[in-house]
Amino acid sequence: MDDQERHDNGMTVRRAVLGNAHVDRAQANRTELTTEFQDFITRYAWGEIWTRPGLPRHTRSLLTIAMMVALNREEELKLHLRAAKNNGVTRDEIKEVLMQAAIYCGVPAANSAFHMASEVFKAMDAEQQSGT
């Protein structure tokens, strides 16, 4: 597979997981500074890793959430909490990942993650009720 195929496959998966609105915003906000980085993550994170057959997207979502908690990456955690729904992840499964994170990442990290998840889910519920 060449870089263009990897990029095209990555963009397909990126859109499926994160949603068109997020990806369109990221593409629209590309600058001279960030263009190569956006292409890099599309090719390698999405086109190389998320397309691998060894794990289903559902599992990859759960793992990514756990890693974002461990690394204290708030914005990425919020993004992947929202995106997990696109991969069939339930809120109960997310709760279990956050409980597991409390033991292995620490209670403060999990506490913050639970607060973020509550905010994200509240916003998603409001969007669903308003039809946006």
C-alpha positions in Angstrom: 0.0 0.0 0.0 1.4 3.4 -0.9 1.0 6.6 1.1 -1.9 7.8 -0.9 -3.9 4.6 -0.4 -2.9 4.7 3.3 -4.2 8.3 3.5 -7.4 7.5 1.7 -8.1 4.4 3.9 -7.2 6.5 7.0 -9.6 9.3 6.0 -12.4 6.8 5.6 -11.8 5.3 9.0 -11.2 8.8 10.6 -14.5 10.0 9.3 -16.4 6.8 10.4 -15.0 7.1 13.9 -14.8 10.8 14.6 -17.6 12.0 12.3 -17.6 14.2 9.2 -18.1 17.4 11.2 -15.0 16.9 13.3 -12.8 15.9 10.3 -14.1 18.7 8.2 -13.3 21.2 11.0 -9.8 19.7 11.3 -9.3 19.9 7.5 -10.6 23.5 7.3 -8.3 24.6 10.1 -5.1 23.3 8.5 -2.3 25.8 8.3 1.2 25.7 6.9 2.3 24.5 10.3 -0.3 21.7 10.8 -0.9 20.4 7.3 1.9 17.8 7.4 0.8 16.7 10.9 -2.8 16.2 9.8 -1.6 14.1 6.8 0.7 12.1 9.1 -2.0 11.2 11.6 -4.5 10.4 8.8 -1.9 8.0 7.2 -0.5 6.4 10.3 -2.9 6.6 13.2 -6.0 6.1 11.0 -4.7 4.4 7.9 -2.1 2.1 9.5 -3.3 1.4 13.0 -7.1 1.8 13.1 -7.4 -0.2 9.9 -5.4 -3.2 11.2 -7.5 -6.4 11.4 -6.2 -7.6 14.8 -8.7 -5.6 16.9 -12.3 -4.4 16.2 -12.9 -0.6 16.3 -15.0 -1.1 19.4 -11.9 -2.5 21.3 -9.7 0.2 19.8 -12.1 2.9 21.2 -12.0 1.4 24.7 -8.2 1.2 24.6 -7.9 4.8 23.4 -10.1 6.1 26.1 -8.0 4.3 28.7 -4.8 5.6 27.3 -6.2 9.2 27.2 -7.1 8.9 30.9 -3.6 7.6 31.7 -1.9 10.3 29.7 -4.3 13.1 31.0 -5.1 14.2 27.5 -8.4 16.0 28.2 -9.3 17.2 24.6 -8.5 13.9 23.1 -10.4 12.0 25.8 -13.5 14.1 25.1 -13.1 13.5 21.4 -12.9 9.8 21.9 -15.6 9.6 24.4 -17.9 11.1 21.8 -16.5 9.0 19.0 -16.9 5.7 20.9 -20.6 5.7 20.1 -19.8 5.4 16.4 -18.0 2.2 17.2 -20.8 0.7 19.2 -19.3 1.4 22.6 -21.9 1.8 25.4 -21.8 4.2 28.2 -21.7 1.3 30.6 -18.6 0.0 28.9 -17.0 3.4 29.2 -17.9 3.5 32.9 -16.1 0.1 33.3 -13.0 1.4 31.5 -13.0 4.5 33.8 -13.4 2.2 36.9 -10.4 0.1 35.6 -8.5 3.4 35.0 -9.1 4.4 38.7 -7.0 1.4 39.8 -4.3 1.5 37.2 -4.1 5.3 36.4 -5.2 6.7 39.8 -8.3 7.9 41.4 -7.7 11.6 40.4 -7.3 10.7 36.8 -10.5 8.6 36.8 -12.3 11.3 38.7 -11.5 13.9 36.0 -12.4 11.4 33.3 -15.8 10.7 34.9 -16.4 14.5 35.0 -15.5 14.8 31.4 -17.6 11.9 30.4 -20.6 13.4 32.2 -20.1 16.7 30.3 -19.7 14.9 27.0 -22.8 12.7 27.5 -24.9 15.6 28.6 -23.9 17.5 25.5 -24.6 14.5 23.3 -28.1 14.0 24.9 -28.9 17.7 24.4 -27.8 17.4 20.7 -30.0 14.4 20.2 -33.0 16.0 21.8 -32.6 19.1 19.6 -32.0 17.0 16.5 -28.5 18.4 15.7 
